[in-house]
Amino acid sequence: MTSHLQNKLTYKAYLDAFKYPDDEGYLSAVECIFAENANINIVHPFNDMSGPNAYYERFLKPLMDAFEGLYRTDYILMAGSYESDDWVSSTGYYAGHFRNNWLGIKASDRLTYLRVGEFHKMDNGKIVQSYIYVDIPELMMASGQWPLSHGPAVKPGHTGLLMGPASHDGILLNDADNAESKVSLNMVTDMLRQLNTPDEAWRPYWHDNMMWYGPAAFGSFIGKENFAGFQVPFENCFSSWVGGATEGSQTKHFIRTADGNYVCSGGWPSLNAFQVKPFLDQPSTDKLLFMRVCDWWRRDGDLLVENWVFVDIPHVLLQMGYDLFEDLKEKNE
């Protein structure tokens, strides 16, 4: 058994602990898989913490207290190496009855979903470093409490529950075909380097009927034309737009790897750019902004067909001078 397969099975056993509500089971699973001094990074306002107890007390337990019956389901689970480190990754949803307020968001008192994406560096069967994304704006929109307009798309995108892979094969509990993984990784890396080009040179990499599952503050889109209706205006809000796959960038990916026809990447931060136009209702600052971004892609043959994306929007807004959570607090006082 390869190390990647072993890591996937270990991580799958951890995720299985979240299939049904079980506070003690969740804590036991966290304590079992996280190293004692694991470095854990979660989107703003959590940011960084150390060790399984901090993760449980600061993030997981408050989430359980807010969402009665909290459980989790993932639709992508994969593994790979990046710069000599071994990683596992997954994305899907937490679900529960939103019974008590969380992060200043008023409870809706109904079944509610919270999208989550995770990356974990593994060492001897333990998680030693983590980057965890949750789409808090999506939760706010579902609860009718998002205070801003949507992103800069020409037409607003979908902001509800997002689907898993259309091929229903995202839980990869096998050893990947290395040749297929190489094709997938090269395709995504090349495509990323064609973003923010005058001739939209990213287009040939995508199926005409692509699915782009974006962060809720941006929206999700089907088809290259509808995606371009978001991507081009988004790029035009910034100058010197540089991503984590670009050589010489001051930001970089902590992971970019493939597992068969699936690819994932993430940066903390990944994207850096100067804001030159209003963005998410915030006036231009001409400041250099840094964006924590992660993606999963699915390749079908010679084209990319699906892409799941997170951006730590509250962290971006904070850099622009807008504290989303302080605003919520003031409105709810």
Disulfide bonds with the S-S distance in Angstrom:
none
